[in-house]
Amino acid sequence: MIGFLNQYWVEIVLGAIVLGFIAYVSYLIYNKRMDKVKEWLLYAVLEAEKFFGSGTGKIKLRYVYDKFVHRYPVLKIFISFERFSSMVDVALKELEELIKSK
């Protein structure tokens, strides 16, 4: 084992650097994508509020989730319904703050 490490240490270090770079770029892409999702989510929540009105929270959540799955089918794999629900709560609070400020 020590002989293997001595012989291939340069390749191991370079491989680790390349994997780290790929992970970092993936992280940046994911964050950029999530920023777009959050902007879209604000719009979708506003649309659901207009369409369904008050007192229909679960129906609005399901409506927005179905639109999300249709628009971002790959992200559905990575974002659970529970996490999505908390994202909607954040969007609702942001929407309330926007309405109060205007």
Residue pairs with C-beta under 8 A, 6 or more apart in sequence:
5 12
33 75
37 68
37 72
37 75
37 87
38 87
38 90
38 91
40 71
41 64
41 68
41 87
41 88
41 91
42 91
42 94
42 95
44 64
44 67
44 68
44 91
45 60
45 64
45 88
45 91
45 92
45 95
46 95
48 60
48 63
48 64
49 60
49 95
51 63
52 59
52 60
52 63
61 85
61 88
64 88
65 81
65 84
65 85
65 88
68 75
68 76
68 84
69 76
79 87
